[in-house]
């Protein structure tokens, strides 16, 4: 029996390329309602999997992205998971981008680790057997060792693309300690005070006259990236390129795109600026 991938509305842009690379898989998109939509007039999410009886005793993988609409996306995902649970199917789950991944620790009393809470719910309640995540923001944090999480890195794909265009002598830099923790790439000095505030950036890395590649997992508002850019530019960087896995906000992409010699962005989230395809990465891991 062919293993099956169920695509949510946030990953349907990947179907065409994955079909060419994963011919031994079956592909399913959830059915629409009678109006041909995934929503009711009041914007409640509708999901139906008409092929549900064909999924018993098969390997089932849900492919989901937590953006661009994380809240609606989570409702869609939970409805799919509940349908599978009702039919005693224990799936695997592949996040191209994990929602609420930036809320991965408690900074102040009264907050919660939303990322871990979601992971725990997926495994304990929905009986998800395994969770794959491309460049999770909480990568290599201690708590993820408690769960069957497989972190998948797109960094090497991005670096390979950059080296083809700019040569081998690129100095790659993380914009902060979190990036260094996730990728092992040297980072600028930036300390996060809480969920909202950052201290100033600084660098002891010699960048003068060099091609610099800033590597980060998420481009949201663009504030962190622009601060990194200013530090490197002031320190004499020859050319500055940007390598990003998740383009979270269109406004953030627009804010930074004219600053850099080139931006490399994967299609984990469906963005028109995405120029690095991660379907090879997905097919290799699955």
N, C-alpha and C positions, 0 to 999 in steps of 0.2 A: 504494500500500500504506500502511496506517495505521502511523504510528510507534507503538512499544510502550513502556509503562512497566512494569517489573518491581518490585513492592513486596516488601520484606522484612517479616518479622513485626513490626519496630519502626515501620513506617510505614503499616500497614494501616488505622490509624485515620483516615488522610487520604483514603482511597479515595472515600468517599461524596461529599465536597465537590468533589474533583477531577473526578469523573465528570460533575458538572453543568457544570463550567467547561471541560473538555477533551474534548468529544464526538468530536473527530477523532482521538483516541488510543485504542489498545487497552490494556487493563489486565490484568496477569497477577499472580497470587499463586502462588508455588511449591507444588507438590503435597505432600501429607502422606504419611506411610508407611501401611502396611496397617492400622495401629491408628488412623489418622486423626490422627496427631501429627507434630510437627516434631522429635521427639527419640526416641531409642531408650531402653530402660529405664535404661541407665547414663548417660543425659544427653548422649550423643554426638548431634550435630546431623545431621538428615537433610534433604536437599534433592533435589528432582527437578523439572525443567521439561519437562513432557510435550509442550508446544507448541514445543519447540526447533527442529524442522524448519521451522516457519512464520516463524522470526525471521531467516532468511538474507536478506541484501540489504535489511534494514529498519533504520531508526533505532531503537536500543534504549537506553533510559535506565533505570538502576537507581536507585530511590529508597530511601535508607537513613538511619536515625538511629543514632548511636553510643551511645544510651542507651535504656532503663534498664540493659541488660545488655551492656556493651561487649565483653566477651570472647566470649560466645556469639554476639553479633551479628556480630563480625568473622569468626568461623568460618562462619556462614551466608552472609555476603557473599562470602567467598573461595570457598566451594563454588559459588555462583552464577557468579562470575567464571570459575572453572575450567571449568564446563560450557560457558559461552560461548566460552572460549578453545579448548576441544576441538573446537568446531564453527566455529572461525575467525570468530567474531563479535566485533567491537571495539566495546564499548559506551561510552556516556557514564555518568557517575556523579554523582548529586545527593545530597549529605549535608545533611539538615536540621540535624543536629548531628554534628560530626566527632569521632570517638573519639581519645583520646590527644592531643588538641589542646593541652592545657595543658602537656604535656611537649615544648615547642617550642624548647628551647635546652639547652645543656649548662651547668649551674651548677658542677658539681664533676667532678673527674677520675673516670672510671669510669662516667659517665652517657652517654646518647646522646640525640640529638634524635629522639625516637620519632615525632613528627608528620611530619617530613621523610622519615624512613625509610619510613613507611607510604605517603606520597604517591609516593615513588620506586618502590616495589614495585608499586603499582597501575598506574603508567604503563609502567614498563620490563618487568615480567613479565606482567601481565594485559592490557597493551595498551589501557588505558583512554584514550580519545581526549581527553576533557575532564572536569574535575572542578568541579562547582558546590558551594559551601559557604555555608550561611547563618551569618553572623557567626562566622567561625573565630577562635579565640582568638589565633592567630598572624597575624591580618590585618595587612597592610602591613609585615610583616617582610621583610627583603631577600631571604631565600632563596626565597620563594614565586615570585619573578619568573622562576625557572628552569623553572617547570612551567606547564602549561596549566590554571591554577586561576582560576576566576571567583568572587570573593567577592560574596555577595549580602547586603545589609543589611536587617534587619527593623526597624532603629531608627526610620525614618520612620513605619512602621505604628504602632509603639508611641506615638510622640510625637503622632501624629494622634488616636489614641484618647484620650490624656490631655488634650489641648487641648479636645476636645469636652465633656469632663466638668468641667474645672477652668478653662477659659478660656485666652486667649492669653498671659497674663502669668506663665508658669511659668519659673523658672530651672532649666535642666537642667544636671546635674553628673555627671561621671564619678567613680567612687570612687578612681581611681588614674591614673598616667601611661599604663599600658597601655590603659585605656579611652579616654583622650584620643587616643592613637595610632590606635586602631581607628576612632573615631567623629568625632574632631575637636572633641568637646565638652570644655570646660574641666574639669580634674580636681583632686581633693584631692591632697595630697602624701602618697604612700605608697611606700616603697621596699622591694622584695622582696630579702631577703638570699640566700635559696636556694629550693629547691623546697618548703620546709616553713615557713619563718619570715618574718614581716613586721615591719618597724619600725613605730613608732607613726604615727597619722594626724595631720594638721594641715590648716588651711585659712586662706588669706588672702582667700577669696571672701566678699563681703558677702551674708549670707543673712537677716539679721534682718528679720522681718515679711513674708517672701516665701514663696510656694509653691515648694517645691523638688522637682524630679524627679530621683532618682538613676537613672542609666541604666547598665546593665552587660550583658555578654554572658551570663554564667553565674552562677547561684545554686546553690552546692554546699552547704557546711555552713552558710552564712549568716554566718560570722564577719566577713568583709570588709564585707558589707552593714551589719551591726549596728554595726561601728566607725564607718562612714561616717555612719550614722543618729545616733549619739551626738554626733559632732563637730558636725553640722548642728543638732541639737536644742539643744545647749549654746550654739551661736552665735545662737540665736533664730529659727530657721526657723519660719514660721507653720504650714504644713502640709507634710508630707513624703510623697511618693508614690514608688513603686518601679516601674521599667520594666525587665523582664528578658526576654531572648530565650530562653535555655535553662534550664529548671527541672531541674537535674541530679539532685537528691536530694529525696525526699519529706520527709525529716527537716529539711532546710534550709528548705524552703518553710514547714513548720509552725513552725519556730523564729522566722521573721520576720513571718509574715502578720498578727499582731495589733498590730504596731508602727506600721504605715503607714496613712495615710488610705485608700489604695487600692493594690493591686498589679496591674500589667498583665503578663501572662505569655503568650507565644506557645505554640502546640501543636507546636513542632518535636520535642518529646518528649511522649509521651502521658501527660499529667497531668490529673487532674480539676480542678485549679485554673486550667488554661489558659483564658483568655478573649479571646485575640487569635488569629484564624485566619490562617495564613500560606499557605493554598492559592492565594489570588490572586497572591501573590508568586511562588510556584512556577510557576503557569501563565503569568504574564507573562514570566518569564525563559526558560522552555523554549520 
